[in-house]
């Protein structure tokens, strides 16, 4: 129960924030991971 309350509070706080972090704003490391997962060349992914 305690963890669930903390999750709900976190979700509410994130929804009240001006702009929640979008997946594509997380940086080069994520782009590299997605490119590797999709079997693409990194130069093509960027």
C-alpha positions, 0 to 999 in steps of 0.5 A: 500500500505504501509504495502504491501511495508513493506512485500515485503521488508521483504520477499526480506531481508529474501530471501537474508539471508544465512539460513532462519529459518525453522519451525523445528528449532523453539524449544520445544514449537512448538514441544509440540504444534504440538504433542498436535494438532496431539493427540500424547504423547509428549514423542513420538513427541520428 
